[in-house]
């Protein structure tokens, strides 16, 4: 069961719309971000940016002890089947 769930949308230049559910879970690990293969390039880059931001504020927010021994697993489900990046 995901720890956090975020819903987001995307629109491409042709006006195609997609709805995504992003699920975040924590697993035992060494403080890494894990993503499944096959994610759209833009979504993968967005998750990497969010991960970089979280790492930059983890001490200030008190997340260091939690993230030191856990990996964050991010999965994205395309709810609309639109395959819009």
N, CA, C and O atoms as a Maestro MAE file, in Angstrom:
{
 s_m_m2io_version
 :::
 2.0.0
}

f_m_ct {
 s_m_title
 :::
 protein
 m_atom[340] {
  # First column is atom index #
  i_m_mmod_type
  r_m_x_coord
  r_m_y_coord
  r_m_z_coord
  i_m_residue_number
  s_m_chain_name
  s_m_pdb_residue_name
  s_m_pdb_atom_name
  i_m_atomic_number
  :::
  1 25 0.840 -1.170 0.000 1 A "UNK " " N  " 7
  2 3 0.000 0.000 0.000 1 A "UNK " " CA " 6
  3 2 0.891 1.242 0.000 1 A "UNK " " C  " 6
  4 15 1.835 1.326 0.787 1 A "UNK " " O  " 8
  5 25 0.598 2.211 -0.881 2 A "UNK " " N  " 7
  6 3 1.444 3.412 -0.955 2 A "UNK " " CA " 6
  7 2 1.344 4.250 0.311 2 A "UNK " " C  " 6
  8 15 0.304 4.314 0.966 2 A "UNK " " O  " 8
  9 25 2.447 4.880 0.626 3 A "UNK " " N  " 7
  10 3 2.497 5.796 1.758 3 A "UNK " " CA " 6
  11 2 1.903 7.143 1.372 3 A "UNK " " C  " 6
  12 15 1.174 7.757 2.152 3 A "UNK " " O  " 8
  13 25 2.222 7.600 0.154 4 A "UNK " " N  " 7
  14 3 1.680 8.846 -0.372 4 A "UNK " " CA " 6
  15 2 1.164 8.610 -1.776 4 A "UNK " " C  " 6
  16 15 1.725 7.807 -2.522 4 A "UNK " " O  " 8
  17 25 0.102 9.304 -2.140 5 A "UNK " " N  " 7
  18 3 -0.448 9.245 -3.488 5 A "UNK " " CA " 6
  19 2 -0.686 10.667 -3.965 5 A "UNK " " C  " 6
  20 15 -1.247 11.492 -3.244 5 A "UNK " " O  " 8
  21 25 -0.252 10.943 -5.190 6 A "UNK " " N  " 7
  22 3 -0.429 12.257 -5.802 6 A "UNK " " CA " 6
  23 2 -1.056 12.054 -7.164 6 A "UNK " " C  " 6
  24 15 -0.654 11.163 -7.913 6 A "UNK " " O  " 8
  25 25 -2.036 12.876 -7.486 7 A "UNK " " N  " 7
  26 3 -2.645 12.850 -8.817 7 A "UNK " " CA " 6
  27 2 -2.174 14.084 -9.576 7 A "UNK " " C  " 6
  28 15 -2.123 15.186 -9.029 7 A "UNK " " O  " 8
  29 25 -1.833 13.882 -10.834 8 A "UNK " " N  " 7
  30 3 -1.363 14.999 -11.651 8 A "UNK " " CA " 6
  31 2 -1.797 14.784 -13.093 8 A "UNK " " C  " 6
  32 15 -2.093 13.664 -13.509 8 A "UNK " " O  " 8
  33 25 -1.828 15.860 -13.834 9 A "UNK " " N  " 7
  34 3 -2.220 15.781 -15.233 9 A "UNK " " CA " 6
  35 2 -1.145 16.340 -16.128 9 A "UNK " " C  " 6
  36 15 -0.254 17.064 -15.683 9 A "UNK " " O  " 8
  37 25 -1.240 15.993 -17.403 10 A "UNK " " N  " 7
  38 3 -0.300 16.489 -18.402 10 A "UNK " " CA " 6
  39 2 -1.055 16.770 -19.687 10 A "UNK " " C  " 6
  40 15 -1.995 16.056 -20.037 10 A "UNK " " O  " 8
  41 25 -0.637 17.814 -20.385 11 A "UNK " " N  " 7
  42 3 -1.217 18.172 -21.683 11 A "UNK " " CA " 6
  43 2 -0.061 18.382 -22.652 11 A "UNK " " C  " 6
  44 15 0.884 19.109 -22.349 11 A "UNK " " O  " 8
  45 25 -0.139 17.742 -23.823 12 A "UNK " " N  " 7
  46 3 0.936 17.945 -24.801 12 A "UNK " " CA " 6
  47 2 0.561 19.056 -25.774 12 A "UNK " " C  " 6
  48 15 -0.506 19.656 -25.653 12 A "UNK " " O  " 8
  49 25 1.432 19.329 -26.733 13 A "UNK " " N  " 7
  50 3 1.213 20.415 -27.691 13 A "UNK " " CA " 6
  51 2 0.001 20.199 -28.583 13 A "UNK " " C  " 6
  52 15 -0.555 21.159 -29.117 13 A "UNK " " O  " 8
  53 25 -0.415 18.941 -28.749 14 A "UNK " " N  " 7
  54 3 -1.584 18.627 -29.575 14 A "UNK " " CA " 6
  55 2 -2.895 18.726 -28.797 14 A "UNK " " C  " 6
  56 15 -3.969 18.530 -29.364 14 A "UNK " " O  " 8
  57 25 -2.810 19.028 -27.507 15 A "UNK " " N  " 7
  58 3 -4.010 19.136 -26.685 15 A "UNK " " CA " 6
  59 2 -4.456 17.820 -26.076 15 A "UNK " " C  " 6
  60 15 -5.525 17.756 -25.469 15 A "UNK " " O  " 8
  61 25 -3.662 16.767 -26.225 16 A "UNK " " N  " 7
  62 3 -3.983 15.487 -25.589 16 A "UNK " " CA " 6
  63 2 -3.744 15.597 -24.093 16 A "UNK " " C  " 6
  64 15 -2.758 16.189 -23.653 16 A "UNK " " O  " 8
  65 25 -4.647 15.026 -23.320 17 A "UNK " " N  " 7
  66 3 -4.596 15.131 -21.868 17 A "UNK " " CA " 6
  67 2 -4.402 13.742 -21.264 17 A "UNK " " C  " 6
  68 15 -4.968 12.760 -21.744 17 A "UNK " " O  " 8
  69 25 -3.606 13.675 -20.219 18 A "UNK " " N  " 7
  70 3 -3.408 12.426 -19.486 18 A "UNK " " CA " 6
  71 2 -3.518 12.701 -17.992 18 A "UNK " " C  " 6
  72 15 -3.173 13.785 -17.520 18 A "UNK " " O  " 8
  73 25 -3.995 11.718 -17.265 19 A "UNK " " N  " 7
  74 3 -4.099 11.786 -15.811 19 A "UNK " " CA " 6
  75 2 -3.232 10.675 -15.232 19 A "UNK " " C  " 6
  76 15 -3.344 9.515 -15.628 19 A "UNK " " O  " 8
  77 25 -2.363 11.043 -14.287 20 A "UNK " " N  " 7
  78 3 -1.457 10.090 -13.666 20 A "UNK " " CA " 6
  79 2 -1.701 10.025 -12.160 20 A "UNK " " C  " 6
  80 15 -2.047 11.020 -11.525 20 A "UNK " " O  " 8
  81 25 -1.513 8.838 -11.614 21 A "UNK " " N  " 7
  82 3 -1.481 8.648 -10.158 21 A "UNK " " CA " 6
  83 2 -0.047 8.253 -9.829 21 A "UNK " " C  " 6
  84 15 0.458 7.257 -10.347 21 A "UNK " " O  " 8
  85 25 0.606 9.024 -8.975 22 A "UNK " " N  " 7
  86 3 1.959 8.721 -8.549 22 A "UNK " " CA " 6
  87 2 1.884 8.192 -7.124 22 A "UNK " " C  " 6
  88 15 1.358 8.850 -6.227 22 A "UNK " " O  " 8
  89 25 2.418 6.995 -6.935 23 A "UNK " " N  " 7
  90 3 2.399 6.345 -5.631 23 A "UNK " " CA " 6
  91 2 3.818 6.254 -5.090 23 A "UNK " " C  " 6
  92 15 4.737 5.818 -5.785 23 A "UNK " " O  " 8
  93 25 3.982 6.670 -3.849 24 A "UNK " " N  " 7
  94 3 5.282 6.676 -3.196 24 A "UNK " " CA " 6
  95 2 5.225 5.731 -1.998 24 A "UNK " " C  " 6
  96 15 4.340 5.839 -1.149 24 A "UNK " " O  " 8
  97 25 6.175 4.812 -1.943 25 A "UNK " " N  " 7
  98 3 6.299 3.910 -0.800 25 A "UNK " " CA " 6
  99 2 7.740 3.939 -0.301 25 A "UNK " " C  " 6
  100 15 8.654 4.323 -1.031 25 A "UNK " " O  " 8
  101 25 7.929 3.533 0.934 26 A "UNK " " N  " 7
  102 3 9.261 3.419 1.526 26 A "UNK " " CA " 6
  103 2 9.566 1.945 1.722 26 A "UNK " " C  " 6
  104 15 8.713 1.178 2.168 26 A "UNK " " O  " 8
  105 25 10.786 1.556 1.386 27 A "UNK " " N  " 7
  106 3 11.243 0.190 1.608 27 A "UNK " " CA " 6
  107 2 12.599 0.254 2.297 27 A "UNK " " C  " 6
  108 15 13.260 1.292 2.292 27 A "UNK " " O  " 8
  109 25 13.003 -0.855 2.884 28 A "UNK " " N  " 7
  110 3 14.330 -0.910 3.486 28 A "UNK " " CA " 6
  111 2 15.363 -0.634 2.404 28 A "UNK " " C  " 6
  112 15 15.225 -1.103 1.274 28 A "UNK " " O  " 8
  113 25 16.382 0.115 2.743 29 A "UNK " " N  " 7
  114 3 17.394 0.439 1.751 29 A "UNK " " CA " 6
  115 2 18.446 1.375 2.292 29 A "UNK " " C  " 6
  116 15 18.708 1.421 3.494 29 A "UNK " " O  " 8
  117 25 19.047 2.124 1.379 30 A "UNK " " N  " 7
  118 3 20.177 2.983 1.747 30 A "UNK " " CA " 6
  119 2 19.972 4.431 1.325 30 A "UNK " " C  " 6
  120 15 20.947 5.160 1.143 30 A "UNK " " O  " 8
  121 25 18.729 4.860 1.168 31 A "UNK " " N  " 7
  122 3 18.462 6.259 0.857 31 A "UNK " " CA " 6
  123 2 18.476 6.606 -0.608 31 A "UNK " " C  " 6
  124 15 18.935 7.683 -0.990 31 A "UNK " " O  " 8
  125 25 17.976 5.702 -1.438 32 A "UNK " " N  " 7
  126 3 17.959 5.944 -2.879 32 A "UNK " " CA " 6
  127 2 16.532 6.116 -3.383 32 A "UNK " " C  " 6
  128 15 15.571 5.709 -2.731 32 A "UNK " " O  " 8
  129 25 16.419 6.723 -4.545 33 A "UNK " " N  " 7
  130 3 15.148 6.804 -5.257 33 A "UNK " " CA " 6
  131 2 15.117 5.654 -6.249 33 A "UNK " " C  " 6
  132 15 16.050 5.474 -7.031 33 A "UNK " " O  " 8
  133 25 14.049 4.881 -6.217 34 A "UNK " " N  " 7
  134 3 13.881 3.777 -7.167 34 A "UNK " " CA " 6
  135 2 12.624 4.024 -7.980 34 A "UNK " " C  " 6
  136 15 11.569 4.363 -7.445 34 A "UNK " " O  " 8
  137 25 12.765 3.845 -9.294 35 A "UNK " " N  " 7
  138 3 11.638 4.015 -10.216 35 A "UNK " " CA " 6
  139 2 11.608 2.816 -11.152 35 A "UNK " " C  " 6
  140 15 12.659 2.280 -11.503 35 A "UNK " " O  " 8
  141 25 10.427 2.394 -11.555 36 A "UNK " " N  " 7
  142 3 10.364 1.285 -12.504 36 A "UNK " " CA " 6
  143 2 10.855 1.718 -13.880 36 A "UNK " " C  " 6
  144 15 10.779 2.895 -14.234 36 A "UNK " " O  " 8
  145 25 11.350 0.777 -14.637 37 A "UNK " " N  " 7
  146 3 11.741 1.099 -16.011 37 A "UNK " " CA " 6
  147 2 10.474 1.350 -16.819 37 A "UNK " " C  " 6
  148 15 9.392 0.886 -16.459 37 A "UNK " " O  " 8
  149 25 10.617 2.072 -17.885 38 A "UNK " " N  " 7
  150 3 9.480 2.324 -18.754 38 A "UNK " " CA " 6
  151 2 8.724 3.609 -18.472 38 A "UNK " " C  " 6
  152 15 7.747 3.910 -19.158 38 A "UNK " " O  " 8
  153 25 9.159 4.377 -17.470 39 A "UNK " " N  " 7
  154 3 8.501 5.658 -17.223 39 A "UNK " " CA " 6
  155 2 8.826 6.626 -18.357 39 A "UNK " " C  " 6
  156 15 9.919 6.585 -18.920 39 A "UNK " " O  " 8
  157 25 7.887 7.482 -18.683 40 A "UNK " " N  " 7
  158 3 8.128 8.513 -19.687 40 A "UNK " " CA " 6
  159 2 9.289 9.396 -19.219 40 A "UNK " " C  " 6
  160 15 9.444 9.654 -18.025 40 A "UNK " " O  " 8
  161 25 10.092 9.851 -20.166 41 A "UNK " " N  " 7
  162 3 11.286 10.641 -19.855 41 A "UNK " " CA " 6
  163 2 10.966 11.873 -19.017 41 A "UNK " " C  " 6
  164 15 11.650 12.143 -18.029 41 A "UNK " " O  " 8
  165 25 9.933 12.624 -19.400 42 A "UNK " " N  " 7
  166 3 9.579 13.835 -18.669 42 A "UNK " " CA " 6
  167 2 9.160 13.553 -17.241 42 A "UNK " " C  " 6
  168 15 9.519 14.298 -16.329 42 A "UNK " " O  " 8
  169 25 8.402 12.484 -17.037 43 A "UNK " " N  " 7
  170 3 7.968 12.113 -15.690 43 A "UNK " " CA " 6
  171 2 9.164 11.683 -14.853 43 A "UNK " " C  " 6
  172 15 9.268 12.036 -13.679 43 A "UNK " " O  " 8
  173 25 10.053 10.930 -15.455 44 A "UNK " " N  " 7
  174 3 11.254 10.488 -14.746 44 A "UNK " " CA " 6
  175 2 12.098 11.692 -14.315 44 A "UNK " " C  " 6
  176 15 12.601 11.731 -13.192 44 A "UNK " " O  " 8
  177 25 12.252 12.668 -15.206 45 A "UNK " " N  " 7
  178 3 13.012 13.876 -14.870 45 A "UNK " " CA " 6
  179 2 12.338 14.649 -13.748 45 A "UNK " " C  " 6
  180 15 13.017 15.167 -12.862 45 A "UNK " " O  " 8
  181 25 11.019 14.734 -13.774 46 A "UNK " " N  " 7
  182 3 10.291 15.441 -12.709 46 A "UNK " " CA " 6
  183 2 10.483 14.754 -11.366 46 A "UNK " " C  " 6
  184 15 10.681 15.424 -10.352 46 A "UNK " " O  " 8
  185 25 10.427 13.427 -11.346 47 A "UNK " " N  " 7
  186 3 10.643 12.694 -10.101 47 A "UNK " " CA " 6
  187 2 12.077 12.874 -9.605 47 A "UNK " " C  " 6
  188 15 12.305 12.980 -8.400 47 A "UNK " " O  " 8
  189 25 13.037 12.910 -10.516 48 A "UNK " " N  " 7
  190 3 14.427 13.144 -10.125 48 A "UNK " " CA " 6
  191 2 14.600 14.534 -9.507 48 A "UNK " " C  " 6
  192 15 15.317 14.689 -8.518 48 A "UNK " " O  " 8
  193 25 13.946 15.542 -10.086 49 A "UNK " " N  " 7
  194 3 14.018 16.898 -9.520 49 A "UNK " " CA " 6
  195 2 13.395 16.952 -8.131 49 A "UNK " " C  " 6
  196 15 13.944 17.581 -7.226 49 A "UNK " " O  " 8
  197 25 12.254 16.299 -7.958 50 A "UNK " " N  " 7
  198 3 11.607 16.261 -6.642 50 A "UNK " " CA " 6
  199 2 12.502 15.556 -5.627 50 A "UNK " " C  " 6
  200 15 12.603 15.990 -4.480 50 A "UNK " " O  " 8
  201 25 13.147 14.479 -6.041 51 A "UNK " " N  " 7
  202 3 14.059 13.746 -5.162 51 A "UNK " " CA " 6
  203 2 15.259 14.624 -4.778 51 A "UNK " " C  " 6
  204 15 15.675 14.633 -3.619 51 A "UNK " " O  " 8
  205 25 15.801 15.346 -5.731 52 A "UNK " " N  " 7
  206 3 16.933 16.246 -5.445 52 A "UNK " " CA " 6
  207 2 16.532 17.321 -4.441 52 A "UNK " " C  " 6
  208 15 17.300 17.658 -3.540 52 A "UNK " " O  " 8
  209 25 15.330 17.852 -4.603 53 A "UNK " " N  " 7
  210 3 14.848 18.868 -3.660 53 A "UNK " " CA " 6
  211 2 14.681 18.267 -2.269 53 A "UNK " " C  " 6
  212 15 15.087 18.878 -1.280 53 A "UNK " " O  " 8
  213 25 14.090 17.084 -2.183 54 A "UNK " " N  " 7
  214 3 13.913 16.437 -0.883 54 A "UNK " " CA " 6
  215 2 15.258 16.188 -0.209 54 A "UNK " " C  " 6
  216 15 15.398 16.397 0.996 54 A "UNK " " O  " 8
  217 25 16.235 15.747 -0.972 55 A "UNK " " N  " 7
  218 3 17.572 15.525 -0.396 55 A "UNK " " CA " 6
  219 2 18.183 16.821 0.092 55 A "UNK " " C  " 6
  220 15 18.908 16.823 1.087 55 A "UNK " " O  " 8
  221 25 17.904 17.930 -0.591 56 A "UNK " " N  " 7
  222 3 18.501 19.210 -0.194 56 A "UNK " " CA " 6
  223 2 17.889 19.761 1.092 56 A "UNK " " C  " 6
  224 15 18.526 20.565 1.772 56 A "UNK " " O  " 8
  225 25 16.680 19.352 1.440 57 A "UNK " " N  " 7
  226 3 16.020 19.875 2.644 57 A "UNK " " CA " 6
  227 2 15.827 18.823 3.733 57 A "UNK " " C  " 6
  228 15 15.216 19.115 4.761 57 A "UNK " " O  " 8
  229 25 16.334 17.604 3.530 58 A "UNK " " N  " 7
  230 3 16.042 16.521 4.466 58 A "UNK " " CA " 6
  231 2 16.528 16.807 5.883 58 A "UNK " " C  " 6
  232 15 15.841 16.456 6.842 58 A "UNK " " O  " 8
  233 25 17.674 17.423 6.038 59 A "UNK " " N  " 7
  234 3 18.174 17.736 7.382 59 A "UNK " " CA " 6
  235 2 17.282 18.758 8.063 59 A "UNK " " C  " 6
  236 15 16.878 18.585 9.213 59 A "UNK " " O  " 8
  237 25 16.981 19.824 7.339 60 A "UNK " " N  " 7
  238 3 16.170 20.915 7.891 60 A "UNK " " CA " 6
  239 2 14.764 20.437 8.259 60 A "UNK " " C  " 6
  240 15 14.180 20.916 9.231 60 A "UNK " " O  " 8
  241 25 14.220 19.490 7.482 61 A "UNK " " N  " 7
  242 3 12.861 18.993 7.726 61 A "UNK " " CA " 6
  243 2 12.831 17.808 8.699 61 A "UNK " " C  " 6
  244 15 11.755 17.353 9.087 61 A "UNK " " O  " 8
  245 25 14.003 17.311 9.090 62 A "UNK " " N  " 7
  246 3 14.063 16.195 10.026 62 A "UNK " " CA " 6
  247 2 13.855 14.832 9.385 62 A "UNK " " C  " 6
  248 15 13.511 13.871 10.073 62 A "UNK " " O  " 8
  249 25 14.060 14.736 8.060 63 A "UNK " " N  " 7
  250 3 13.860 13.465 7.353 63 A "UNK " " CA " 6
  251 2 15.118 12.609 7.283 63 A "UNK " " C  " 6
  252 15 15.054 11.455 6.860 63 A "UNK " " O  " 8
  253 25 16.257 13.156 7.689 64 A "UNK " " N  " 7
  254 3 17.517 12.431 7.557 64 A "UNK " " CA " 6
  255 2 17.466 11.044 8.208 64 A "UNK " " C  " 6
  256 15 17.854 10.071 7.561 64 A "UNK " " O  " 8
  257 25 17.007 10.909 9.457 65 A "UNK " " N  " 7
  258 3 16.977 9.574 10.074 65 A "UNK " " CA " 6
  259 2 16.070 8.600 9.301 65 A "UNK " " C  " 6
  260 15 16.393 7.418 9.177 65 A "UNK " " O  " 8
  261 25 14.965 9.086 8.796 66 A "UNK " " N  " 7
  262 3 14.034 8.237 8.060 66 A "UNK " " CA " 6
  263 2 14.620 7.791 6.726 66 A "UNK " " C  " 6
  264 15 14.523 6.620 6.360 66 A "UNK " " O  " 8
  265 25 15.230 8.727 5.999 67 A "UNK " " N  " 7
  266 3 15.727 8.423 4.656 67 A "UNK " " CA " 6
  267 2 17.069 7.702 4.652 67 A "UNK " " C  " 6
  268 15 17.453 7.126 3.635 67 A "UNK " " O  " 8
  269 25 17.784 7.722 5.764 68 A "UNK " " N  " 7
  270 3 19.097 7.083 5.805 68 A "UNK " " CA " 6
  271 2 18.999 5.569 5.609 68 A "UNK " " C  " 6
  272 15 19.926 4.959 5.076 68 A "UNK " " O  " 8
  273 25 17.908 4.966 6.024 69 A "UNK " " N  " 7
  274 3 17.774 3.508 5.978 69 A "UNK " " CA " 6
  275 2 16.563 3.051 5.168 69 A "UNK " " C  " 6
  276 15 16.079 1.930 5.324 69 A "UNK " " O  " 8
  277 25 16.089 3.936 4.307 70 A "UNK " " N  " 7
  278 3 14.929 3.610 3.472 70 A "UNK " " CA " 6
  279 2 15.179 4.069 2.043 70 A "UNK " " C  " 6
  280 15 15.856 5.071 1.811 70 A "UNK " " O  " 8
  281 25 14.640 3.344 1.112 71 A "UNK " " N  " 7
  282 3 14.592 3.779 -0.282 71 A "UNK " " CA " 6
  283 2 13.178 4.270 -0.563 71 A "UNK " " C  " 6
  284 15 12.205 3.743 -0.024 71 A "UNK " " O  " 8
  285 25 13.079 5.274 -1.405 72 A "UNK " " N  " 7
  286 3 11.775 5.751 -1.855 72 A "UNK " " CA " 6
  287 2 11.497 5.104 -3.200 72 A "UNK " " C  " 6
  288 15 12.302 5.191 -4.127 72 A "UNK " " O  " 8
  289 25 10.356 4.459 -3.290 73 A "UNK " " N  " 7
  290 3 9.938 3.811 -4.536 73 A "UNK " " CA " 6
  291 2 8.801 4.640 -5.118 73 A "UNK " " C  " 6
  292 15 7.754 4.801 -4.490 73 A "UNK " " O  " 8
  293 25 9.011 5.161 -6.319 74 A "UNK " " N  " 7
  294 3 8.006 5.991 -6.989 74 A "UNK " " CA " 6
  295 2 7.474 5.249 -8.202 74 A "UNK " " C  " 6
  296 15 8.241 4.835 -9.072 74 A "UNK " " O  " 8
  297 25 6.165 5.083 -8.256 75 A "UNK " " N  " 7
  298 3 5.528 4.451 -9.402 75 A "UNK " " CA " 6
  299 2 4.491 5.407 -9.964 75 A "UNK " " C  " 6
  300 15 3.834 6.133 -9.217 75 A "UNK " " O  " 8
  301 25 4.347 5.407 -11.268 76 A "UNK " " N  " 7
  302 3 3.372 6.271 -11.929 76 A "UNK " " CA " 6
  303 2 2.424 5.407 -12.746 76 A "UNK " " C  " 6
  304 15 2.855 4.583 -13.552 76 A "UNK " " O  " 8
  305 25 1.146 5.602 -12.531 77 A "UNK " " N  " 7
  306 3 0.106 4.858 -13.245 77 A "UNK " " CA " 6
  307 2 -0.627 5.826 -14.149 77 A "UNK " " C  " 6
  308 15 -1.171 6.829 -13.688 77 A "UNK " " O  " 8
  309 25 -0.641 5.525 -15.438 78 A "UNK " " N  " 7
  310 3 -1.346 6.352 -16.424 78 A "UNK " " CA " 6
  311 2 -2.821 5.950 -16.374 78 A "UNK " " C  " 6
  312 15 -3.206 4.911 -16.910 78 A "UNK " " O  " 8
  313 25 -3.634 6.772 -15.732 79 A "UNK " " N  " 7
  314 3 -5.050 6.444 -15.540 79 A "UNK " " CA " 6
  315 2 -5.892 6.631 -16.787 79 A "UNK " " C  " 6
  316 15 -6.974 6.056 -16.908 79 A "UNK " " O  " 8
  317 25 -5.398 7.433 -17.709 80 A "UNK " " N  " 7
  318 3 -6.189 7.724 -18.909 80 A "UNK " " CA " 6
  319 2 -5.731 6.948 -20.130 80 A "UNK " " C  " 6
  320 15 -6.411 6.950 -21.155 80 A "UNK " " O  " 8
  321 25 -4.587 6.285 -20.034 81 A "UNK " " N  " 7
  322 3 -4.071 5.540 -21.169 81 A "UNK " " CA " 6
  323 2 -3.619 6.412 -22.313 81 A "UNK " " C  " 6
  324 15 -3.421 5.927 -23.427 81 A "UNK " " O  " 8
  325 25 -3.451 7.716 -22.047 82 A "UNK " " N  " 7
  326 3 -3.124 8.661 -23.105 82 A "UNK " " CA " 6
  327 2 -1.682 8.666 -23.540 82 A "UNK " " C  " 6
  328 15 -1.368 9.159 -24.623 82 A "UNK " " O  " 8
  329 25 -0.786 8.125 -22.716 83 A "UNK " " N  " 7
  330 3 0.642 8.106 -23.015 83 A "UNK " " CA " 6
  331 2 1.146 9.496 -23.413 83 A "UNK " " C  " 6
  332 15 1.904 9.649 -24.370 83 A "UNK " " O  " 8
  333 25 0.711 10.493 -22.663 84 A "UNK " " N  " 7
  334 3 1.144 11.872 -22.914 84 A "UNK " " CA " 6
  335 2 2.339 12.144 -22.019 84 A "UNK " " C  " 6
  336 15 2.274 11.944 -20.806 84 A "UNK " " O  " 8
  337 25 3.430 12.600 -22.619 85 A "UNK " " N  " 7
  338 3 4.607 12.902 -21.805 85 A "UNK " " CA " 6
  339 2 4.499 14.276 -21.210 85 A "UNK " " C  " 6
  340 15 5.398 14.710 -20.490 85 A "UNK " " O  " 8
  :::
 }
 m_bond[339] {
  # First column is bond index #
  i_m_from
  i_m_to
  i_m_order
  :::
  1 1 2 1
  2 2 3 1
  3 3 4 2
  4 3 5 1
  5 5 6 1
  6 6 7 1
  7 7 8 2
  8 7 9 1
  9 9 10 1
  10 10 11 1
  11 11 12 2
  12 11 13 1
  13 13 14 1
  14 14 15 1
  15 15 16 2
  16 15 17 1
  17 17 18 1
  18 18 19 1
  19 19 20 2
  20 19 21 1
  21 21 22 1
  22 22 23 1
  23 23 24 2
  24 23 25 1
  25 25 26 1
  26 26 27 1
  27 27 28 2
  28 27 29 1
  29 29 30 1
  30 30 31 1
  31 31 32 2
  32 31 33 1
  33 33 34 1
  34 34 35 1
  35 35 36 2
  36 35 37 1
  37 37 38 1
  38 38 39 1
  39 39 40 2
  40 39 41 1
  41 41 42 1
  42 42 43 1
  43 43 44 2
  44 43 45 1
  45 45 46 1
  46 46 47 1
  47 47 48 2
  48 47 49 1
  49 49 50 1
  50 50 51 1
  51 51 52 2
  52 51 53 1
  53 53 54 1
  54 54 55 1
  55 55 56 2
  56 55 57 1
  57 57 58 1
  58 58 59 1
  59 59 60 2
  60 59 61 1
  61 61 62 1
  62 62 63 1
  63 63 64 2
  64 63 65 1
  65 65 66 1
  66 66 67 1
  67 67 68 2
  68 67 69 1
  69 69 70 1
  70 70 71 1
  71 71 72 2
  72 71 73 1
  73 73 74 1
  74 74 75 1
  75 75 76 2
  76 75 77 1
  77 77 78 1
  78 78 79 1
  79 79 80 2
  80 79 81 1
  81 81 82 1
  82 82 83 1
  83 83 84 2
  84 83 85 1
  85 85 86 1
  86 86 87 1
  87 87 88 2
  88 87 89 1
  89 89 90 1
  90 90 91 1
  91 91 92 2
  92 91 93 1
  93 93 94 1
  94 94 95 1
  95 95 96 2
  96 95 97 1
  97 97 98 1
  98 98 99 1
  99 99 100 2
  100 99 101 1
  101 101 102 1
  102 102 103 1
  103 103 104 2
  104 103 105 1
  105 105 106 1
  106 106 107 1
  107 107 108 2
  108 107 109 1
  109 109 110 1
  110 110 111 1
  111 111 112 2
  112 111 113 1
  113 113 114 1
  114 114 115 1
  115 115 116 2
  116 115 117 1
  117 117 118 1
  118 118 119 1
  119 119 120 2
  120 119 121 1
  121 121 122 1
  122 122 123 1
  123 123 124 2
  124 123 125 1
  125 125 126 1
  126 126 127 1
  127 127 128 2
  128 127 129 1
  129 129 130 1
  130 130 131 1
  131 131 132 2
  132 131 133 1
  133 133 134 1
  134 134 135 1
  135 135 136 2
  136 135 137 1
  137 137 138 1
  138 138 139 1
  139 139 140 2
  140 139 141 1
  141 141 142 1
  142 142 143 1
  143 143 144 2
  144 143 145 1
  145 145 146 1
  146 146 147 1
  147 147 148 2
  148 147 149 1
  149 149 150 1
  150 150 151 1
  151 151 152 2
  152 151 153 1
  153 153 154 1
  154 154 155 1
  155 155 156 2
  156 155 157 1
  157 157 158 1
  158 158 159 1
  159 159 160 2
  160 159 161 1
  161 161 162 1
  162 162 163 1
  163 163 164 2
  164 163 165 1
  165 165 166 1
  166 166 167 1
  167 167 168 2
  168 167 169 1
  169 169 170 1
  170 170 171 1
  171 171 172 2
  172 171 173 1
  173 173 174 1
  174 174 175 1
  175 175 176 2
  176 175 177 1
  177 177 178 1
  178 178 179 1
  179 179 180 2
  180 179 181 1
  181 181 182 1
  182 182 183 1
  183 183 184 2
  184 183 185 1
  185 185 186 1
  186 186 187 1
  187 187 188 2
  188 187 189 1
  189 189 190 1
  190 190 191 1
  191 191 192 2
  192 191 193 1
  193 193 194 1
  194 194 195 1
  195 195 196 2
  196 195 197 1
  197 197 198 1
  198 198 199 1
  199 199 200 2
  200 199 201 1
  201 201 202 1
  202 202 203 1
  203 203 204 2
  204 203 205 1
  205 205 206 1
  206 206 207 1
  207 207 208 2
  208 207 209 1
  209 209 210 1
  210 210 211 1
  211 211 212 2
  212 211 213 1
  213 213 214 1
  214 214 215 1
  215 215 216 2
  216 215 217 1
  217 217 218 1
  218 218 219 1
  219 219 220 2
  220 219 221 1
  221 221 222 1
  222 222 223 1
  223 223 224 2
  224 223 225 1
  225 225 226 1
  226 226 227 1
  227 227 228 2
  228 227 229 1
  229 229 230 1
  230 230 231 1
  231 231 232 2
  232 231 233 1
  233 233 234 1
  234 234 235 1
  235 235 236 2
  236 235 237 1
  237 237 238 1
  238 238 239 1
  239 239 240 2
  240 239 241 1
  241 241 242 1
  242 242 243 1
  243 243 244 2
  244 243 245 1
  245 245 246 1
  246 246 247 1
  247 247 248 2
  248 247 249 1
  249 249 250 1
  250 250 251 1
  251 251 252 2
  252 251 253 1
  253 253 254 1
  254 254 255 1
  255 255 256 2
  256 255 257 1
  257 257 258 1
  258 258 259 1
  259 259 260 2
  260 259 261 1
  261 261 262 1
  262 262 263 1
  263 263 264 2
  264 263 265 1
  265 265 266 1
  266 266 267 1
  267 267 268 2
  268 267 269 1
  269 269 270 1
  270 270 271 1
  271 271 272 2
  272 271 273 1
  273 273 274 1
  274 274 275 1
  275 275 276 2
  276 275 277 1
  277 277 278 1
  278 278 279 1
  279 279 280 2
  280 279 281 1
  281 281 282 1
  282 282 283 1
  283 283 284 2
  284 283 285 1
  285 285 286 1
  286 286 287 1
  287 287 288 2
  288 287 289 1
  289 289 290 1
  290 290 291 1
  291 291 292 2
  292 291 293 1
  293 293 294 1
  294 294 295 1
  295 295 296 2
  296 295 297 1
  297 297 298 1
  298 298 299 1
  299 299 300 2
  300 299 301 1
  301 301 302 1
  302 302 303 1
  303 303 304 2
  304 303 305 1
  305 305 306 1
  306 306 307 1
  307 307 308 2
  308 307 309 1
  309 309 310 1
  310 310 311 1
  311 311 312 2
  312 311 313 1
  313 313 314 1
  314 314 315 1
  315 315 316 2
  316 315 317 1
  317 317 318 1
  318 318 319 1
  319 319 320 2
  320 319 321 1
  321 321 322 1
  322 322 323 1
  323 323 324 2
  324 323 325 1
  325 325 326 1
  326 326 327 1
  327 327 328 2
  328 327 329 1
  329 329 330 1
  330 330 331 1
  331 331 332 2
  332 331 333 1
  333 333 334 1
  334 334 335 1
  335 335 336 2
  336 335 337 1
  337 337 338 1
  338 338 339 1
  339 339 340 2
  :::
 }
}
